[in-house]
């Protein structure tokens, strides 16, 4: 019973998996998809299967071979604070020569039924959402995400965020672990989902 479900570029689903996914489309849940969810079927490639899976009318940019890259646009909580910045297939120069120079097909979302959060250079929707009332579908045509995009998606879906800083954090209802890696000391704001007595695990000394 999570608030947010991430489907990381799943091109193929069995019928049983599709049925299980359909069972999640309720109670205000957010289902987020990348690139071409359900595009591969036992009967071939199908945009209708993509629409059935994610609920959005996803289309192909005919003849396009490129590195998927989008720019965040105004008008969506998914792009809050990111407008004008971009997201690409890969963001690290070290992957040049390892990742493909271009891919195909390139997918985009229908303008009439999708609320845009990001657009390709040609103006077509590369990232957006559709609210069905009982559930929300979010789709990104760039098969990559970063921390900033993930934070905004989680916040939009109503997920509790313990921290928004780029740190290692793991938590359950009893213990929270925070690790700064090899970074210099810094102060990070931590938000708990409820009031609690917080103490150091090793010493038991109260913290907050």
MIVO-139868 format. One record per residue (C-alpha): residue number from 1; x, y, z. Coordinates in Angstrom, 3 decimals. Each point is the difference from the previous one (the first is absolute). Last residue first. Layout:
% MIVO-139868
vomi k: NUM | px: X | py: Y | pz: Z
...
This chain:
% MIVO-139868
vomi k: 208 | px: 16.110 | py: 15.756 | pz: 19.933
vomi k: 207 | px: 3.427 | py: -1.604 | pz: 0.393
vomi k: 206 | px: -0.307 | py: -1.934 | pz: 3.248
vomi k: 205 | px: 3.059 | py: -2.103 | pz: 0.920
vomi k: 204 | px: -0.663 | py: -3.726 | pz: -0.416
vomi k: 203 | px: 3.713 | py: -0.490 | pz: -0.532
vomi k: 202 | px: 0.011 | py: -2.194 | pz: -3.104
vomi k: 201 | px: -3.394 | py: 0.711 | pz: -1.549
vomi k: 200 | px: 0.128 | py: 3.740 | pz: 0.667
vomi k: 199 | px: -3.418 | py: 1.173 | pz: 1.140
vomi k: 198 | px: -3.166 | py: 1.404 | pz: -1.548
vomi k: 197 | px: -3.250 | py: 0.245 | pz: 1.960
vomi k: 196 | px: -2.807 | py: 0.157 | pz: -2.526
vomi k: 195 | px: -2.497 | py: 2.362 | pz: -1.613
vomi k: 194 | px: -1.258 | py: -1.395 | pz: -3.322
vomi k: 193 | px: 1.123 | py: -0.482 | pz: -3.606
vomi k: 192 | px: 3.521 | py: 1.132 | pz: 0.917
vomi k: 191 | px: 1.640 | py: 2.816 | pz: -1.922
vomi k: 190 | px: 3.804 | py: 0.206 | pz: -0.161
vomi k: 189 | px: 1.752 | py: 3.250 | pz: -0.984
vomi k: 188 | px: 3.645 | py: -0.606 | pz: -0.865
vomi k: 187 | px: 2.954 | py: 1.865 | pz: 1.504
vomi k: 186 | px: 3.368 | py: -0.618 | pz: -1.586
vomi k: 185 | px: 3.306 | py: -1.719 | pz: 0.652
vomi k: 184 | px: 2.178 | py: -0.488 | pz: -3.112
vomi k: 183 | px: -1.047 | py: -2.799 | pz: -2.330
vomi k: 182 | px: 1.466 | py: -3.471 | pz: 0.293
vomi k: 181 | px: -3.343 | py: -1.735 | pz: 0.411
vomi k: 180 | px: -2.467 | py: 2.143 | pz: 1.928
vomi k: 179 | px: -1.869 | py: -2.908 | pz: 1.552
vomi k: 178 | px: -3.409 | py: 0.110 | pz: 1.695
vomi k: 177 | px: -1.581 | py: -3.033 | pz: 1.649
vomi k: 176 | px: -3.472 | py: 0.179 | pz: 1.538
vomi k: 175 | px: -1.306 | py: -2.602 | pz: 2.412
vomi k: 174 | px: -3.399 | py: -0.881 | pz: 1.466
vomi k: 173 | px: -2.827 | py: 0.526 | pz: -2.526
vomi k: 172 | px: 2.289 | py: -0.552 | pz: -3.004
vomi k: 171 | px: 2.763 | py: 2.113 | pz: -1.481
vomi k: 170 | px: 2.885 | py: -0.002 | pz: -2.465
vomi k: 169 | px: 1.983 | py: 3.033 | pz: -1.087
vomi k: 168 | px: 3.054 | py: 0.516 | pz: -2.206
vomi k: 167 | px: 0.323 | py: 3.702 | pz: -0.778
vomi k: 166 | px: -0.914 | py: 2.258 | pz: -2.931
vomi k: 165 | px: -2.186 | py: 2.422 | pz: 2.013
vomi k: 164 | px: -3.794 | py: -0.266 | pz: -0.119
vomi k: 163 | px: -0.424 | py: -1.639 | pz: 3.373
vomi k: 162 | px: -2.583 | py: -2.160 | pz: 1.786
vomi k: 161 | px: -2.368 | py: 0.394 | pz: -2.932
vomi k: 160 | px: -3.499 | py: -1.364 | pz: 0.617
vomi k: 159 | px: -1.645 | py: -1.024 | pz: -3.279
vomi k: 158 | px: -2.990 | py: 2.116 | pz: -1.020
vomi k: 157 | px: 0.286 | py: -0.753 | pz: -3.728
vomi k: 156 | px: 1.096 | py: 3.559 | pz: -0.757
vomi k: 155 | px: 2.725 | py: -0.295 | pz: 2.653
vomi k: 154 | px: 1.243 | py: -3.248 | pz: -1.534
vomi k: 153 | px: 0.075 | py: 1.495 | pz: -3.505
vomi k: 152 | px: 1.752 | py: 3.129 | pz: 1.230
vomi k: 151 | px: 2.657 | py: -1.987 | pz: 1.840
vomi k: 150 | px: 0.527 | py: -2.327 | pz: -2.976
vomi k: 149 | px: 0.517 | py: 2.888 | pz: -2.416
vomi k: 148 | px: 2.630 | py: 1.552 | pz: 2.256
vomi k: 147 | px: 1.679 | py: -3.342 | pz: 0.609
vomi k: 146 | px: 0.403 | py: -0.833 | pz: -3.676
vomi k: 145 | px: -2.002 | py: -1.959 | pz: -2.549
vomi k: 144 | px: 0.725 | py: -1.939 | pz: -3.185
vomi k: 143 | px: -1.997 | py: -1.647 | pz: -2.765
vomi k: 142 | px: -0.993 | py: 3.361 | pz: -1.543
vomi k: 141 | px: -3.605 | py: -0.465 | pz: -1.094
vomi k: 140 | px: -1.262 | py: 0.632 | pz: 3.529
vomi k: 139 | px: -3.518 | py: -0.990 | pz: 1.060
vomi k: 138 | px: -2.091 | py: 0.763 | pz: 3.090
vomi k: 137 | px: -3.405 | py: -1.662 | pz: 0.504
vomi k: 136 | px: -2.261 | py: 1.085 | pz: 2.862
vomi k: 135 | px: -2.700 | py: -1.990 | pz: 1.774
vomi k: 134 | px: -3.658 | py: 0.302 | pz: 1.090
vomi k: 133 | px: -0.519 | py: 3.301 | pz: -1.790
vomi k: 132 | px: 1.572 | py: -1.038 | pz: -3.294
vomi k: 131 | px: 2.794 | py: 2.562 | pz: 0.213
vomi k: 130 | px: 2.309 | py: -0.010 | pz: -3.000
vomi k: 129 | px: 3.675 | py: 0.774 | pz: 0.214
vomi k: 128 | px: 2.984 | py: 1.419 | pz: -1.804
vomi k: 127 | px: 3.438 | py: -0.440 | pz: -1.475
vomi k: 126 | px: 1.125 | py: 0.060 | pz: -3.640
vomi k: 125 | px: -2.820 | py: 2.117 | pz: -1.392
vomi k: 124 | px: 0.706 | py: 1.359 | pz: -3.486
vomi k: 123 | px: 1.575 | py: 3.429 | pz: -0.325
vomi k: 122 | px: 2.611 | py: -0.828 | pz: -2.652
vomi k: 121 | px: 2.800 | py: 0.234 | pz: 2.580
vomi k: 120 | px: -1.735 | py: -2.673 | pz: 2.069
vomi k: 119 | px: -2.382 | py: 1.033 | pz: 2.762
vomi k: 118 | px: -0.299 | py: -0.407 | pz: 3.750
vomi k: 117 | px: -2.736 | py: 0.303 | pz: 2.630
vomi k: 116 | px: -2.960 | py: -0.207 | pz: -2.377
vomi k: 115 | px: -3.560 | py: -0.803 | pz: 1.060
vomi k: 114 | px: -1.049 | py: -2.778 | pz: -2.377
vomi k: 113 | px: -3.412 | py: -0.466 | pz: -1.677
vomi k: 112 | px: 0.034 | py: 2.455 | pz: -2.896
vomi k: 111 | px: 3.757 | py: 0.113 | pz: -0.606
vomi k: 110 | px: 0.421 | py: -3.733 | pz: -0.589
vomi k: 109 | px: 3.223 | py: -1.331 | pz: 1.456
vomi k: 108 | px: 3.327 | py: -0.520 | pz: -1.762
vomi k: 107 | px: 2.086 | py: -3.038 | pz: -0.893
vomi k: 106 | px: 3.346 | py: -0.224 | pz: -1.780
vomi k: 105 | px: 0.474 | py: -3.273 | pz: -1.837
vomi k: 104 | px: 2.928 | py: -0.121 | pz: -0.315
vomi k: 103 | px: 3.295 | py: 0.669 | pz: 1.703
vomi k: 102 | px: 3.004 | py: 2.239 | pz: -0.539
vomi k: 101 | px: 3.691 | py: 0.133 | pz: 0.895
vomi k: 100 | px: -0.418 | py: -3.192 | pz: 1.995
vomi k: 99 | px: 1.441 | py: -0.174 | pz: 3.541
vomi k: 98 | px: 3.576 | py: -1.192 | pz: 0.382
vomi k: 97 | px: 1.777 | py: 2.456 | pz: -2.308
vomi k: 96 | px: -1.152 | py: 2.894 | pz: 2.141
vomi k: 95 | px: -0.781 | py: -1.393 | pz: 3.435
vomi k: 94 | px: 2.852 | py: 1.909 | pz: 1.673
vomi k: 93 | px: -1.633 | py: 3.253 | pz: -1.109
vomi k: 92 | px: -2.755 | py: -0.547 | pz: 2.560
vomi k: 91 | px: -3.592 | py: 1.134 | pz: -0.435
vomi k: 90 | px: -1.473 | py: -2.937 | pz: -1.884
vomi k: 89 | px: -3.254 | py: -0.326 | pz: -1.892
vomi k: 88 | px: -0.498 | py: 3.725 | pz: 0.602
vomi k: 87 | px: -1.645 | py: 2.287 | pz: 2.556
vomi k: 86 | px: -0.050 | py: 3.769 | pz: -0.376
vomi k: 85 | px: -0.276 | py: 3.211 | pz: 1.970
vomi k: 84 | px: -2.345 | py: 2.811 | pz: -1.053
vomi k: 83 | px: -2.574 | py: -0.681 | pz: 2.718
vomi k: 82 | px: 1.525 | py: -2.088 | pz: 2.799
vomi k: 81 | px: -1.409 | py: 1.752 | pz: 3.090
vomi k: 80 | px: -3.372 | py: -1.694 | pz: -0.422
vomi k: 79 | px: 0.151 | py: -2.377 | pz: -2.964
vomi k: 78 | px: -2.101 | py: -2.851 | pz: 1.384
vomi k: 77 | px: -2.325 | py: 2.504 | pz: 1.708
vomi k: 76 | px: -1.065 | py: 0.965 | pz: -3.543
vomi k: 75 | px: -0.620 | py: 3.269 | pz: -1.852
vomi k: 74 | px: 3.416 | py: 1.109 | pz: -1.179
vomi k: 73 | px: 2.303 | py: -2.007 | pz: -2.237
vomi k: 72 | px: 2.886 | py: -2.402 | pz: 0.588
vomi k: 71 | px: 2.241 | py: -0.493 | pz: -3.032
vomi k: 70 | px: 0.297 | py: -3.384 | pz: -1.666
vomi k: 69 | px: 2.666 | py: -2.205 | pz: -1.502
vomi k: 68 | px: -0.375 | py: -3.363 | pz: -1.722
vomi k: 67 | px: 3.213 | py: -0.628 | pz: -1.968
vomi k: 66 | px: -1.100 | py: -0.125 | pz: -3.607
vomi k: 65 | px: -1.404 | py: -2.082 | pz: -2.839
vomi k: 64 | px: -3.428 | py: 1.277 | pz: -1.052
vomi k: 63 | px: -1.652 | py: -1.503 | pz: -3.085
vomi k: 62 | px: -3.507 | py: 0.415 | pz: 1.384
vomi k: 61 | px: -0.209 | py: 1.534 | pz: 3.450
vomi k: 60 | px: -2.021 | py: -2.791 | pz: 1.581
vomi k: 59 | px: -3.168 | py: 0.475 | pz: 2.055
vomi k: 58 | px: -1.149 | py: -0.518 | pz: 3.577
vomi k: 57 | px: -3.675 | py: 0.558 | pz: 0.833
vomi k: 56 | px: 0.164 | py: -0.344 | pz: 3.762
vomi k: 55 | px: -1.762 | py: -2.661 | pz: 2.076
vomi k: 54 | px: 3.235 | py: -1.662 | pz: 1.062
vomi k: 53 | px: -0.558 | py: -3.605 | pz: -1.020
vomi k: 52 | px: -2.915 | py: 0.266 | pz: -2.426
vomi k: 51 | px: 1.712 | py: 2.921 | pz: -1.706
vomi k: 50 | px: 3.207 | py: -2.008 | pz: -0.329
vomi k: 49 | px: -1.961 | py: -2.975 | pz: -1.342
vomi k: 48 | px: -1.607 | py: 2.267 | pz: -2.605
vomi k: 47 | px: 3.502 | py: 1.085 | pz: -1.001
vomi k: 46 | px: 0.659 | py: -3.620 | pz: -0.941
vomi k: 45 | px: 3.081 | py: -1.958 | pz: -1.031
vomi k: 44 | px: -0.669 | py: -3.656 | pz: -0.810
vomi k: 43 | px: -2.658 | py: -2.590 | pz: 0.825
vomi k: 42 | px: 1.598 | py: -1.284 | pz: 3.204
vomi k: 41 | px: 0.331 | py: 3.628 | pz: 1.053
vomi k: 40 | px: 2.820 | py: 2.552 | pz: 0.117
vomi k: 39 | px: -1.122 | py: 3.586 | pz: 0.658
vomi k: 38 | px: -1.005 | py: -0.814 | pz: 3.602
vomi k: 37 | px: 1.603 | py: 3.135 | pz: 1.418
vomi k: 36 | px: 1.934 | py: 1.883 | pz: -2.703
vomi k: 35 | px: 2.260 | py: 2.763 | pz: 1.413
vomi k: 34 | px: -0.421 | py: 0.114 | pz: 3.770
vomi k: 33 | px: -3.066 | py: -0.430 | pz: 2.190
vomi k: 32 | px: -1.328 | py: 1.412 | pz: 3.275
vomi k: 31 | px: -3.096 | py: -1.316 | pz: 1.784
vomi k: 30 | px: -1.468 | py: 2.374 | pz: 2.580
vomi k: 29 | px: -2.576 | py: -1.320 | pz: 2.470
vomi k: 28 | px: -3.125 | py: 1.996 | pz: 0.839
vomi k: 27 | px: -1.937 | py: -3.008 | pz: 1.275
vomi k: 26 | px: 0.010 | py: -1.882 | pz: -3.309
vomi k: 25 | px: 2.024 | py: -1.197 | pz: -2.987
vomi k: 24 | px: 1.940 | py: -2.681 | pz: 1.852
vomi k: 23 | px: -2.280 | py: -2.834 | pz: -1.172
vomi k: 22 | px: 0.776 | py: 0.915 | pz: -3.608
vomi k: 21 | px: 3.626 | py: -0.777 | pz: 0.791
vomi k: 20 | px: -0.919 | py: -3.503 | pz: 1.189
vomi k: 19 | px: -2.013 | py: -0.583 | pz: -3.164
vomi k: 18 | px: 2.912 | py: 1.145 | pz: -2.142
vomi k: 17 | px: 2.310 | py: -2.350 | pz: 1.894
vomi k: 16 | px: -2.340 | py: -2.926 | pz: -0.614
vomi k: 15 | px: -0.207 | py: 0.914 | pz: -3.690
vomi k: 14 | px: 3.796 | py: -0.087 | pz: -0.162
vomi k: 13 | px: 1.751 | py: 3.323 | pz: -0.211
vomi k: 12 | px: 2.671 | py: 1.218 | pz: -2.424
vomi k: 11 | px: 1.806 | py: 3.318 | pz: -0.520
vomi k: 10 | px: 0.569 | py: 0.682 | pz: 3.693
vomi k: 9 | px: 1.980 | py: 3.275 | pz: 0.009
vomi k: 8 | px: 0.281 | py: 0.342 | pz: 3.777
vomi k: 7 | px: -3.546 | py: -0.332 | pz: 1.322
vomi k: 6 | px: -0.180 | py: 2.130 | pz: 3.146
vomi k: 5 | px: -2.944 | py: -0.328 | pz: 2.397
vomi k: 4 | px: -1.001 | py: 2.856 | pz: 2.322
vomi k: 3 | px: -2.510 | py: 0.126 | pz: 2.869
vomi k: 2 | px: 0.811 | py: -3.482 | pz: 1.243
vomi k: 1 | px: -2.618 | py: -2.540 | pz: 1.087
